[in-house]
Amino acid sequence: NIVLEGHADERGTRAYNIALGQNRAEVVKRTMLLYGVRPSQIRLISYGEEKPAVLGHSADAWAKNRRVEIRYKR
């Protein structure tokens, strides 16, 4: 089983960032489905800006916080 965690940078409203994280996770899900992963194996979570990978207010920090993390569960 796979959990796709969508993230966003700190810019934008909370609702916008949650939606953006969800959209990012859905794009990765669609790609995985093309490679044969079953839909029942994938779960999506959007954290928006709640769990930054990098603290900071620079373009570099924002770029690193716009991501999808793939977690494998047993």
N, C-alpha and C positions, 0 to 999 in steps of 0.2 A: 504494500500500500504506500501511496505517495501523498504527502501534504505539500501543496504549493502555497507559500506565504508571500503575498503581494505587499510591497512597501512603496512609500513615496517620500520625497523630501519635505522639508518643513514649510515650504511655500504653499499658499492656498488654504482654503477652509478645511476643517476636519472632514466634513461630508465629501468635499471634492477629493481629498486625499484618500479616503476610504474607497471611493468609486474608482479612482486611478489605480490603487493597489489591486482591486478586484479585477479590473480590466487587464492589468499586466499578468495576473495569475491565469486568467482565461486564455490569453494568447499562448502561454506556455502549455496549458492543458491541450489546446487544439493541436499544437505541434506534437505533443506526446501521443495523441490519438492517431495522428498520421503514421507514427512509428509502431502502432499496434498495441499500445497500452489500453487496457479496457477502462471505460468510463467509471466503472464501479471501484476501480483501484485508486482513483484520484479524488482528493478532497481539497477545496480551496478555502483560504482564510485571507482576509485583507486586514493588515494592521495600519495602513495609511502611513502616517508619520510617527506612530507611537513607539516603534522600536528601531531607532536609527542605528545603522552600522557604524557610522562615524559622527562624532559631535563636531559642530562647526557651522559657520554661515558663509562658506565660500563655494564657488562653482565646483571645486573638487569634492567637497563634502556632499553637496547636493547630488552630484553624479553617482557617488557611491551609495547613496541612500535610495536611489531609484532602482529597484531590483525585485527579483523574485527568488526566494530561497526555496530549494527543493529538499524536503525532509523525507527520509525513508523510514517507514514504520513497519514493525513486524506484526 
